[in-house]
């Protein structure tokens, strides 16, 4: 499983995603932080039709989505993410 944390630079969302990535470490979940304006961030957002930032996405190794949270008001807890991201 792959966990992506998508955010816009220099916003509160960037700080939220950095903090979430740190809080995921004890759960043995590696999260990839992605700037939404980077080439990879744009590709990911277009491919999975992610319109809001910040967003959290868990995908299988084959790229199929497991869960997407793209409501900045209701981002998931590390426990929720680890439940889905741990095989």
C-alpha positions as CSV (number, residue, x, y, z in Angstrom):
1,X,0.0,0.0,0.0
2,X,1.1,3.6,-0.7
3,X,-0.1,6.6,1.2
4,X,0.0,10.0,-0.5
5,X,-0.3,13.3,1.3
6,X,-1.1,16.0,-1.2
7,X,-0.9,19.7,-0.2
8,X,-0.2,23.2,-1.5
9,X,3.1,24.7,-0.5
10,X,3.2,27.6,1.9
11,X,-0.3,26.9,3.3
12,X,-1.7,25.5,6.5
13,X,-2.3,22.3,4.5
14,X,1.5,21.8,4.1
15,X,2.0,21.9,7.9
16,X,-1.0,19.6,8.5
17,X,0.4,17.0,6.1
18,X,3.9,17.2,7.5
19,X,2.5,16.7,11.0
20,X,0.3,13.8,9.8
21,X,3.4,12.2,8.2
22,X,5.2,12.3,11.5
23,X,2.2,10.9,13.4
24,X,2.0,8.0,10.9
25,X,5.6,6.9,11.7
26,X,4.8,5.0,14.9
27,X,2.0,3.2,12.9
28,X,4.7,1.9,10.5
29,X,3.0,3.8,7.6
30,X,5.3,5.6,5.2
31,X,3.6,8.5,3.6
32,X,4.8,10.3,0.5
33,X,4.4,14.1,0.8
34,X,3.5,15.6,-2.5
35,X,3.3,19.3,-3.5
36,X,0.1,19.7,-5.5
37,X,1.9,22.0,-7.9
38,X,4.7,19.6,-8.7
39,X,4.6,17.5,-11.8
40,X,4.0,14.3,-9.8
41,X,1.3,16.1,-7.6
42,X,-0.5,17.3,-10.7
43,X,-0.4,13.9,-12.3
44,X,-1.7,12.2,-9.2
45,X,-4.5,14.8,-8.7
46,X,-5.6,14.5,-12.4
47,X,-5.4,10.7,-12.5
48,X,-7.5,10.2,-9.3
49,X,-9.6,13.3,-9.8
50,X,-8.6,15.0,-6.5
51,X,-9.9,18.5,-6.4
52,X,-9.4,19.7,-2.8
53,X,-6.2,20.2,-0.8
54,X,-4.9,18.9,1.5
55,X,-5.8,15.4,0.6
56,X,-4.9,11.9,1.8
57,X,-5.0,8.9,-0.4
58,X,-4.3,5.3,0.2
59,X,-3.7,3.1,-2.9
60,X,-2.7,-0.5,-3.5
61,X,0.6,-1.3,-5.1
62,X,-1.1,-1.8,-8.5
63,X,-2.4,1.8,-8.3
64,X,-6.1,1.0,-7.5
65,X,-7.5,3.4,-4.9
66,X,-8.5,2.2,-1.4
67,X,-9.6,5.4,0.2
68,X,-9.5,9.2,-0.5
69,X,-10.0,11.9,2.0
70,X,-10.1,15.3,0.3
71,X,-12.2,17.3,2.8
72,X,-9.7,19.6,4.6
73,X,-12.2,19.9,7.5
74,X,-12.3,16.1,8.1
75,X,-8.9,14.6,7.4
76,X,-8.4,11.1,8.8
77,X,-6.5,10.1,11.9
78,X,-3.3,8.2,11.8
79,X,-5.2,5.2,13.1
80,X,-7.8,5.3,10.3
81,X,-5.0,5.5,7.7
82,X,-2.9,2.7,9.2
83,X,-5.9,0.4,9.3
84,X,-6.3,0.7,5.6
85,X,-2.6,1.0,4.7
86,X,-1.4,-2.0,6.6
87,X,-1.8,-5.3,4.8
